[in-house]
Amino acid sequence: VLALAIASSAPAERALRDRIDAALRARLGDVRLGEHVRVDPLFRVSFGPLEIPRPGGGPTVVRVGQAVVRPSAWALLGGRAEAASVVLADVRVRPGPGGGDLRAVLDRLRARGAPGAAAEDGGGRELPRLKLRGLVVAVPFRDEALELGPVDADVVLARARGGARLRADLSLRSGGRVSLDAERGPDGW
């Protein structure tokens, strides 16, 4: 109870917001992070909104209304803060003409290295489960933005000896589901 009172105090939340902003900037470069930061009774951290512009400035490529990060209980007991799951709500992606703006953001992310990068033998810490809620992709079409979505997605990227395994489940809010299972081998996905 004392730990929660300390973690959810205004000074602690301001310091946490500064740490989140610094971590996001280290991974993504210039980002805009809103003032909302909260720690709930289960030590989940929520923050937002978050905007990721095209590298070098320009329009917002990804906007997240709110992010909620659930910590790993085992890591907390071991004195470490590691995410077990990340929920991104009200996500809007504007990939730009030919996907170039989104590709530039992803290239910047790859260039700065993946979190918890693992050795080829499948070591390293597990990546958090990613849940996207209300994902809308606005693709350019005849000088307008054609909005696709909203969809919800659950994504798990796991490490294995043979390479990475990806599982994604997408649900249309109007009905319908798609599941994808992929495994990375020596020749790619």
C-alpha positions as CSV (number, residue, x, y, z in Angstrom):
1,V,0.0,0.0,0.0
2,L,2.9,2.4,0.8
3,A,4.6,1.6,-2.5
4,L,1.3,2.3,-4.4
5,A,0.9,5.6,-2.5
6,I,4.4,6.6,-3.4
7,A,4.2,5.5,-7.0
8,S,0.9,7.3,-7.6
9,S,1.9,10.6,-5.9
10,A,2.0,13.7,-8.1
11,P,5.8,14.1,-7.9
12,A,6.4,10.4,-8.7
13,E,4.0,10.6,-11.6
14,R,5.7,13.7,-13.0
15,A,9.1,11.9,-12.7
16,L,7.7,8.8,-14.3
17,R,6.3,10.9,-17.2
18,D,9.8,12.4,-17.7
19,R,11.3,8.9,-17.7
20,I,8.7,7.6,-20.2
21,D,9.3,10.6,-22.4
22,A,13.1,10.1,-22.3
23,A,12.7,6.4,-23.1
24,L,10.4,7.0,-26.0
25,R,12.7,9.7,-27.4
26,A,15.7,7.3,-27.1
27,R,13.8,4.7,-29.2
28,L,11.7,6.9,-31.5
29,G,13.4,10.3,-31.7
30,D,11.2,13.3,-31.6
31,V,7.8,12.3,-30.0
32,R,5.1,14.3,-28.4
33,L,3.8,12.9,-25.1
34,G,0.7,14.3,-23.4
35,E,0.6,15.1,-19.7
36,H,-1.5,12.1,-18.6
37,V,0.4,9.6,-16.5
38,R,-1.2,7.4,-13.8
39,V,-0.3,4.4,-11.8
40,D,-3.3,2.2,-10.8
41,P,-3.6,-0.2,-7.8
42,L,-2.2,-3.0,-9.9
43,F,0.9,-0.9,-10.8
44,R,-0.2,-0.5,-14.4
45,V,1.1,2.7,-15.9
46,S,-1.1,4.6,-18.2
47,F,0.0,7.6,-20.3
48,G,-0.9,9.5,-23.4
49,P,-1.7,10.8,-25.8
50,L,1.4,9.9,-27.8
51,E,2.2,11.3,-31.3
52,I,5.1,10.0,-33.4
53,P,5.9,12.2,-36.4
54,R,7.8,11.4,-39.5
55,P,11.6,11.5,-38.8
56,G,12.9,14.9,-39.5
57,G,9.6,16.5,-38.7
58,G,6.4,16.5,-40.6
59,P,2.9,15.1,-40.1
60,T,2.0,12.7,-37.3
61,V,2.4,9.1,-38.5
62,V,1.2,7.3,-35.4
63,R,-1.1,8.6,-32.7
64,V,-2.0,6.7,-29.6
65,G,-4.8,8.0,-27.4
66,Q,-3.7,6.1,-24.4
67,A,-1.1,3.4,-23.6
68,V,-1.4,1.1,-20.6
69,V,1.6,-0.9,-19.5
70,R,1.2,-3.9,-17.2
71,P,4.3,-4.8,-15.4
72,S,5.6,-8.4,-15.1
73,A,4.9,-9.5,-11.5
74,W,8.0,-11.7,-11.5
75,A,10.2,-8.9,-12.6
76,L,8.8,-6.5,-10.0
77,L,9.5,-9.1,-7.3
78,G,13.1,-9.3,-8.6
79,G,13.4,-5.5,-8.4
80,R,13.1,-4.8,-12.1
81,A,10.5,-3.0,-14.1
82,E,9.6,-5.0,-17.2
83,A,6.4,-4.9,-19.3
84,A,4.3,-8.0,-19.4
85,S,1.7,-6.4,-21.8
86,V,1.1,-3.1,-23.5
87,V,-2.3,-1.9,-24.5
88,L,-2.5,0.9,-27.1
89,A,-6.0,2.4,-27.4
90,D,-7.4,4.7,-30.1
91,V,-4.5,4.1,-32.4
92,R,-4.4,6.1,-35.7
93,V,-1.7,5.3,-38.3
94,R,-1.1,7.5,-41.4
95,P,1.4,5.6,-43.4
96,G,1.8,8.3,-46.0
97,P,2.1,7.9,-49.8
98,G,3.3,4.4,-50.6
99,G,3.7,3.7,-46.9
100,G,6.9,5.9,-46.9
101,D,6.1,7.8,-43.7
102,L,5.5,4.6,-41.7
103,R,8.5,2.9,-43.3
104,A,10.7,5.9,-42.1
105,V,9.4,5.5,-38.5
106,L,10.0,1.7,-38.6
107,D,13.5,2.2,-40.1
108,R,14.4,4.6,-37.3
109,L,13.1,2.1,-34.7
110,R,15.2,-0.7,-36.2
111,A,18.3,1.5,-36.4
112,R,18.0,2.2,-32.6
113,G,17.8,-1.6,-31.8
114,A,15.0,-3.7,-30.5
115,P,14.2,-3.7,-26.8
116,G,15.4,-6.9,-25.0
117,A,17.4,-8.0,-28.1
118,A,18.1,-11.6,-27.9
119,A,21.0,-13.8,-29.0
120,E,20.5,-16.1,-32.0
121,D,20.0,-19.0,-29.6
122,G,16.7,-17.5,-28.4
123,G,17.9,-15.9,-25.2
124,G,17.0,-12.5,-23.8
125,R,13.9,-11.4,-22.0
126,E,10.5,-12.0,-23.5
127,L,8.8,-9.2,-25.3
128,P,5.5,-7.9,-23.9
129,R,2.2,-8.9,-25.4
130,L,0.9,-6.1,-27.5
131,K,-2.8,-5.3,-27.7
132,L,-4.1,-2.7,-30.1
133,R,-7.6,-1.3,-29.5
134,G,-9.4,0.8,-32.0
135,L,-6.7,0.7,-34.7
136,V,-7.5,2.9,-37.7
137,V,-5.2,3.1,-40.7
138,A,-5.7,6.2,-42.9
139,V,-4.3,5.5,-46.3
140,P,-4.0,8.2,-49.0
141,F,-6.5,7.7,-51.8
142,R,-7.3,10.3,-54.4
143,D,-6.1,13.3,-52.3
144,E,-8.1,12.1,-49.3
145,A,-7.6,9.7,-46.4
146,L,-9.4,6.4,-46.7
147,E,-9.9,5.1,-43.2
148,L,-9.6,1.3,-42.6
149,G,-10.8,0.1,-39.3
150,P,-11.3,0.2,-36.5
151,V,-9.8,-3.2,-35.7
152,D,-8.6,-4.7,-32.5
153,A,-5.4,-6.8,-32.5
154,D,-3.5,-9.0,-30.1
155,V,0.1,-9.6,-31.1
156,V,2.7,-11.9,-29.5
157,L,6.3,-12.1,-30.7
158,A,8.1,-14.9,-29.0
159,R,11.7,-16.1,-29.3
160,A,12.5,-19.7,-30.0
161,R,15.7,-21.6,-30.9
162,G,14.8,-21.6,-34.6
163,G,13.9,-17.9,-34.7
164,A,11.1,-15.6,-33.8
165,R,7.4,-16.6,-33.8
166,L,4.6,-14.2,-34.4
167,R,1.0,-14.7,-33.6
168,A,-1.5,-12.0,-34.4
169,D,-5.3,-12.1,-34.0
170,L,-7.3,-9.3,-35.6
171,S,-11.0,-8.6,-34.9
172,L,-13.2,-6.2,-36.8
173,R,-15.6,-4.4,-34.5
174,S,-18.3,-5.0,-37.1
175,G,-17.6,-8.7,-37.1
176,G,-15.0,-11.0,-38.5
177,R,-11.6,-12.3,-37.4
178,V,-8.2,-13.0,-38.9
179,S,-5.4,-15.0,-37.3
180,L,-1.8,-15.1,-38.4
181,D,0.9,-17.4,-37.3
182,A,4.4,-16.9,-38.7
183,E,7.8,-18.2,-37.9
184,R,11.1,-16.7,-38.9
185,G,13.6,-19.1,-40.2
186,P,17.0,-18.7,-41.9
187,D,15.4,-17.5,-45.1
188,G,13.0,-15.0,-43.5
189,W,9.4,-15.1,-42.5
